[in-house]
Amino acid sequence: MRIRFPWILAVAALIAAAAMLACSTKYAASNNGLVVVSTQGNAVMDTFSLNLNNGSVSEINNVNGPPINGVGTSVVLDPAGAYAYVLVAQSTFVNNSETGVEAFAIASDGKLGSGTTTVLKGGVLPVAMAIDSSGKFLFIADSSPGAVSVLSIGSGGALTEIPNSPFLLPTQIGGPIPSASAVAVSSTKYPPAYAICSANVPPATENLYVTDATSYYVLNYSVASSGVLTFVSQNVTGTDPAGVTVDPCNRFVYVSNSLGNSVSAFTICNTVTLPNCTLADFSLLPVNGSPFNTSPGAGPGPLMMDAYANYLYVLDSSGSTAGTGGISAFAVSSVSGSLTALSPPLINTNSYPTSMAIRSDDSWLFVANSDSANLSEYAITPSNGKLVPQTAVQTDNTPWGVAVK
């Protein structure tokens, strides 16, 4: 008995340690957040469980998740968190790869099922993607030819490209061939709490905003119930617009200008306010003082507002420290839409950031760092918008897109 007892204790300790490790990687939709990442090094998906109390992140035991049928880029989740959609381009390293959107069902344990690819029509080159707040449509910016592809989302997350898609961007007289670089859609569902518009009734219709990287425009389209796009108006941006986002309260639109190191700000005409907004057609008016400078030499790209519509975060490809990227952070005036840099105005990421995601409860922000093979994680301080860096999250090689629920 004296010989066996220590051995039994040792086994019990190992079992307990294994149980603790297993618990740390478990995911329950009612208790945890979910982080989904597309990676290009091995063309696989990564999923992680997010502890909502302390922000700790655990891999959901699928180091080499389901393969992406090509080169994965942008990732979005449907509003219910039941499906992940990944924009893919053809790859010489992936057999039978195709250009389109790959859909993955998300199981109750956070793992992804096998992917189903929907090939886009028209031989387009997709570069960015957005999903509407009702989970009805996917809108895809195509750089060549300059267009927007529209896919309806049906039962079981199935995708169907609508008739007449892709919708070609207008060609400017005497101008260059258009090239869509980013896309964002207005909201038909306002944040449930804490936002300035939470008690308001959102519009029943939606508008789409698309940046043209060669003509330096942001284009406004109305979206029919069928998904058909109708051109409404256009506004001049800064040099090489690379990202666009819509205020969750449908008040403002912001465009990042990659070569201009700035953000163009616009007010949305969502009500008739004479003399400037003669129609409530969601057309845009430049905000006084626009464009607003980001950090010098930062190369701003993807950008988004926090879930409560108070702060704007702009992802910069190069930060203040050599070899890193950064996030330019701004407070948003609820009256005018003007931007005021936070202190500090730039928060470092790791190397070569490519995409960014904010959880809908305004608690956590994630950045995919392609060269660092990890995610930068930040806690959002609701009172002042400041980002508090957390421990980086290791991913598979070359993470590119990130989404969180």
C-alpha positions in Angstrom: 0.0 0.0 0.0 2.8 2.4 0.8 4.4 1.7 -2.6 1.2 2.1 -4.7 -0.3 5.2 -3.0 2.1 7.8 -4.5 1.6 6.2 -7.9 -2.2 6.6 -7.6 -1.8 10.2 -6.5 0.5 10.9 -9.5 -2.1 9.4 -11.9 -4.9 11.4 -10.3 -2.9 14.5 -10.7 -2.3 13.8 -14.4 -6.0 13.2 -14.9 -6.9 16.4 -13.1 -4.4 18.4 -15.2 -5.7 16.8 -18.4 -9.2 17.7 -17.4 -8.2 21.3 -16.7 -6.5 21.5 -20.1 -9.6 20.1 -21.8 -11.8 22.6 -20.1 -9.6 25.5 -21.2 -10.3 24.6 -24.8 -14.0 24.0 -24.6 -16.5 26.4 -26.2 -20.1 27.0 -25.4 -22.0 29.6 -27.4 -23.9 30.7 -24.3 -20.8 31.4 -22.3 -17.9 32.1 -24.7 -17.0 34.3 -27.6 -15.7 32.7 -30.8 -12.8 33.9 -32.9 -12.5 32.7 -36.5 -9.3 33.1 -38.5 -8.4 32.3 -42.1 -4.8 31.4 -42.7 -2.8 31.2 -46.0 0.3 29.3 -45.0 -1.4 25.9 -44.9 -4.8 27.1 -46.3 -6.7 26.2 -43.1 -9.2 27.8 -40.7 -8.5 28.4 -37.0 -11.1 28.8 -34.4 -10.7 30.0 -30.8 -12.8 30.1 -27.7 -12.9 33.6 -26.0 -13.3 33.9 -22.2 -15.6 36.9 -21.9 -14.6 37.6 -18.3 -10.9 38.0 -18.8 -10.3 37.8 -22.6 -8.2 34.7 -22.5 -8.2 32.8 -25.8 -7.9 29.0 -26.2 -7.6 27.1 -29.5 -10.6 24.8 -30.0 -8.5 21.7 -30.5 -8.4 22.0 -34.3 -4.9 23.2 -35.0 -5.3 22.2 -38.7 -9.0 23.0 -39.2 -10.9 22.4 -42.4 -9.0 23.4 -45.5 -9.7 26.5 -47.5 -10.3 25.8 -51.2 -7.8 28.5 -52.3 -6.1 31.5 -50.8 -8.3 32.7 -47.9 -8.6 36.5 -47.2 -11.6 38.3 -45.7 -13.8 36.5 -43.1 -17.3 37.4 -41.9 -19.8 35.6 -39.6 -23.5 35.7 -40.1 -25.4 37.7 -37.3 -26.4 34.5 -35.5 -22.9 33.1 -35.5 -23.9 29.9 -37.3 -21.8 30.3 -40.4 -18.4 31.6 -41.4 -17.8 32.9 -44.9 -14.3 33.2 -46.3 -13.3 35.0 -49.5 -11.0 32.8 -51.5 -8.8 33.4 -54.6 -7.3 30.7 -56.9 -4.0 29.3 -55.7 -1.3 27.3 -57.7 -0.6 25.5 -54.4 -4.2 24.2 -53.8 -5.6 21.5 -56.1 -8.7 22.5 -58.0 -8.9 25.8 -56.2 -11.5 28.4 -57.3 -12.3 32.1 -56.8 -15.4 32.7 -54.8 -16.8 32.4 -51.3 -16.4 29.4 -49.1 -19.1 28.7 -46.4 -18.4 26.8 -43.2 -21.1 25.8 -40.7 -20.1 26.4 -37.1 -20.9 23.5 -34.7 -22.0 23.9 -31.2 -18.5 23.2 -30.0 -17.0 26.0 -32.1 -15.5 23.7 -34.7 -16.1 24.3 -38.4 -17.6 21.8 -40.8 -16.4 21.1 -44.3 -16.4 24.1 -46.6 -18.7 24.6 -49.6 -17.4 27.0 -52.3 -19.6 29.2 -54.4 -17.8 30.4 -57.5 -18.3 34.0 -58.5 -19.6 34.9 -61.9 -17.8 37.2 -64.4 -14.2 36.1 -63.7 -13.9 38.7 -61.0 -11.0 39.2 -58.6 -12.6 39.7 -55.1 -10.8 41.7 -52.5 -13.2 42.6 -49.7 -16.5 41.5 -48.3 -19.3 42.6 -46.0 -22.5 41.0 -44.7 -25.7 43.0 -43.9 -27.0 43.2 -40.4 -30.0 40.9 -41.2 -27.8 38.2 -42.6 -29.6 38.2 -45.9 -26.8 39.3 -48.4 -23.0 39.1 -48.9 -21.5 42.1 -50.8 -18.2 41.6 -52.4 -15.8 44.2 -53.8 -14.2 43.1 -57.0 -11.0 44.8 -58.1 -11.0 43.5 -61.6 -13.3 44.2 -63.3 -14.3 46.9 -60.9 -17.6 45.6 -59.6 -19.7 44.4 -56.7 -20.9 40.8 -56.5 -24.1 40.2 -54.5 -24.9 36.8 -53.0 -28.1 36.0 -51.2 -27.9 33.8 -48.1 -30.5 31.1 -47.9 -31.5 28.2 -45.8 -28.5 26.4 -44.2 -26.2 29.3 -45.0 -26.3 28.4 -48.7 -25.1 31.1 -51.1 -26.6 32.1 -54.5 -25.4 34.9 -56.6 -28.3 37.1 -57.6 -29.3 37.8 -61.2 -27.4 40.6 -63.0 -24.5 40.3 -60.5 -21.7 41.4 -60.7 -22.7 45.1 -60.8 -20.1 47.1 -62.6 -18.8 50.3 -61.1 -19.5 53.4 -63.2 -16.7 54.5 -65.5 -15.7 58.1 -65.1 -15.4 60.1 -68.4 -11.8 60.2 -69.3 -10.9 58.5 -66.1 -9.1 55.2 -65.3 -10.8 51.8 -65.3 -12.6 51.5 -61.9 -11.4 49.1 -59.3 -13.4 48.3 -56.1 -11.3 48.1 -53.0 -13.7 48.0 -50.0 -17.4 47.7 -49.3 -19.7 48.5 -46.3 -23.4 48.4 -45.8 -25.7 50.5 -43.7 -27.5 48.9 -40.8 -31.2 47.8 -40.4 -30.5 46.8 -36.8 -29.2 49.2 -34.3 -27.0 48.2 -31.3 -29.3 46.8 -28.5 -27.9 49.0 -25.7 -25.5 51.9 -24.9 -25.4 53.4 -28.4 -26.8 56.8 -29.1 -29.3 55.2 -31.5 -30.3 52.2 -29.4 -33.8 53.5 -28.7 -34.4 54.6 -32.3 -36.2 52.7 -35.1 -33.7 51.6 -37.8 -34.6 52.0 -41.5 -36.1 49.0 -43.3 -33.9 49.5 -46.3 -30.1 49.6 -46.7 -27.5 51.3 -48.7 -24.1 50.1 -49.9 -20.9 52.1 -50.0 -18.0 51.0 -52.3 -14.6 52.6 -52.7 -13.1 53.0 -56.1 -9.3 52.8 -55.7 -8.4 54.2 -59.1 -10.8 57.1 -59.5 -10.7 58.0 -55.7 -14.5 57.9 -55.1 -16.8 56.4 -52.6 -20.0 55.2 -54.4 -23.5 55.0 -52.9 -25.9 52.3 -54.0 -29.4 51.6 -52.8 -30.1 47.9 -52.1 -33.4 46.4 -53.2 -35.1 43.7 -51.3 -33.9 41.3 -54.0 -30.3 42.5 -53.5 -30.2 44.4 -56.8 -28.0 47.6 -56.6 -29.0 51.0 -58.0 -26.4 53.7 -58.2 -27.3 56.8 -56.2 -24.3 59.2 -55.9 -20.6 59.4 -55.5 -18.1 61.5 -53.5 -14.4 62.3 -53.9 -12.1 60.6 -51.3 -8.4 61.0 -50.7 -5.6 59.2 -52.6 -6.0 55.4 -53.0 -9.1 54.6 -50.8 -8.5 51.3 -49.2 -11.2 50.8 -46.6 -14.8 52.0 -45.8 -17.1 51.6 -42.8 -20.5 52.8 -41.8 -21.4 54.1 -38.4 -23.6 51.5 -36.6 -26.2 54.3 -36.1 -26.2 55.2 -39.8 -24.9 58.8 -39.2 -21.5 58.8 -40.8 -19.3 57.0 -43.4 -15.5 56.9 -43.1 -13.0 56.0 -45.8 -9.3 55.3 -45.3 -6.9 56.8 -47.9 -3.9 54.5 -48.1 -1.5 56.8 -49.9 -3.0 59.9 -48.4 -2.4 58.8 -44.7 -5.8 60.1 -43.9 -9.5 59.3 -43.3 -12.3 61.0 -45.3 -15.4 61.6 -43.2 -19.0 62.0 -44.5 -22.4 62.7 -43.0 -25.2 60.4 -44.3 -28.4 62.1 -45.5 -30.8 59.8 -43.8 -33.3 62.5 -43.2 -34.3 65.7 -45.1 -32.4 68.6 -43.5 -32.4 71.6 -45.8 -30.5 73.1 -47.4 -27.9 70.3 -47.7 -29.9 67.1 -47.5 -32.8 67.5 -50.0 -33.5 63.8 -50.1 -33.2 61.1 -47.5 -31.4 58.9 -50.0 -28.3 58.1 -47.8 -26.1 60.2 -50.0 -23.0 61.7 -48.4 -21.9 65.2 -47.4 -18.2 65.8 -46.4 -17.6 66.5 -42.7 -16.0 69.9 -42.0 -12.3 69.4 -41.5 -12.2 66.2 -43.5 -9.9 64.5 -44.3 -8.4 63.7 -40.9 -4.7 62.7 -40.7 -3.6 59.3 -39.5 -0.1 58.6 -38.3 2.6 59.7 -40.8 3.5 57.0 -43.3 1.0 54.6 -41.7 -0.7 53.4 -44.9 -4.3 53.1 -43.4 -6.4 50.3 -44.7 -9.3 48.4 -42.9 -11.2 50.6 -40.4 -14.3 50.2 -38.2 -16.2 51.9 -35.5 -16.8 50.4 -32.1 -20.2 48.7 -31.5 -21.5 51.7 -29.5 -20.6 54.2 -32.3 -18.2 56.3 -30.3 -14.8 55.5 -31.6 -13.1 54.8 -34.9 -10.1 52.4 -35.3 -8.0 52.5 -38.4 -5.6 49.6 -39.2 -2.2 50.8 -40.4 0.2 48.6 -42.3 3.2 50.3 -40.6 3.3 51.6 -37.1 5.6 53.8 -35.0 8.1 51.0 -34.4 10.1 49.3 -37.2 8.7 45.9 -38.1 5.2 46.5 -36.6 1.9 47.8 -37.7 -0.5 50.0 -35.8 -4.0 51.2 -35.1 -4.9 54.9 -35.3 -7.6 55.6 -32.8 -10.1 58.4 -32.9 -13.1 59.7 -30.9 -16.1 60.5 -33.1 -18.2 63.6 -32.6 -21.8 62.4 -32.3 -22.9 65.8 -33.7 -20.6 66.5 -36.6 -18.8 63.2 -37.3 -15.4 64.9 -36.9 -12.5 62.9 -35.6 -10.2 63.6 -32.6 -7.1 61.5 -32.1 -7.0 59.6 -28.8 -4.0 59.6 -26.6 -1.9 57.8 -27.6 -3.0 58.3 -31.2 -1.3 55.1 -32.4 -1.3 51.6 -30.8 1.2 49.1 -32.1 0.2 45.7 -33.5 2.6 43.0 -34.6 4.0 42.6 -38.1 2.0 43.3 -41.3 -1.6 43.6 -39.9 -4.2 42.7 -42.5 -7.7 42.7 -40.9 -9.5 43.7 -37.7 -12.6 42.6 -35.8 -14.5 44.0 -32.8 -16.9 41.9 -30.7 -20.5 43.2 -30.7 -20.5 43.9 -27.0 -17.7 46.4 -27.5 -15.3 44.4 -25.2 -12.5 43.0 -27.4 -10.7 43.9 -30.6 -8.6 41.5 -32.6 -6.0 42.1 -35.4 -4.6 39.4 -37.7 -0.9 39.9 -38.2 0.2 38.1 -41.3 4.0 38.1 -40.9 3.9 37.4 -37.1 1.5 34.4 -37.4 -0.6 35.7 -34.5 -3.5 37.8 -33.4 -3.1 41.1 -31.5 -5.8 41.3 -28.9 -7.0 44.4 -27.1 -9.5 45.1 -24.3 -11.6 48.2 -25.2 -12.1 50.7 -22.5 -15.7 51.9 -23.1 -15.4 55.2 -21.3 -12.5 56.6 -23.4 -12.0 54.1 -26.3 -8.5 53.3 -25.3 -7.1 49.9 -26.3 -5.3 47.8 -23.7 -3.0 45.2 -25.2 -3.4 41.5 -24.2 -1.2 38.5 -24.8 -0.8 37.8 -28.5 -2.7 34.7 -29.8 -0.7 32.2 -31.9 -2.3 31.1 -35.1 -1.4 29.0 -38.1 1.0 30.5 -40.6 0.0 33.7 -42.4 -3.3 34.6 -40.8 -5.2 37.0 -43.0 -8.9 37.4 -42.0 -10.4 37.5 -38.6 -14.0 37.7 -37.3 -15.4 37.5 -33.7 -18.8 36.8 -32.1 
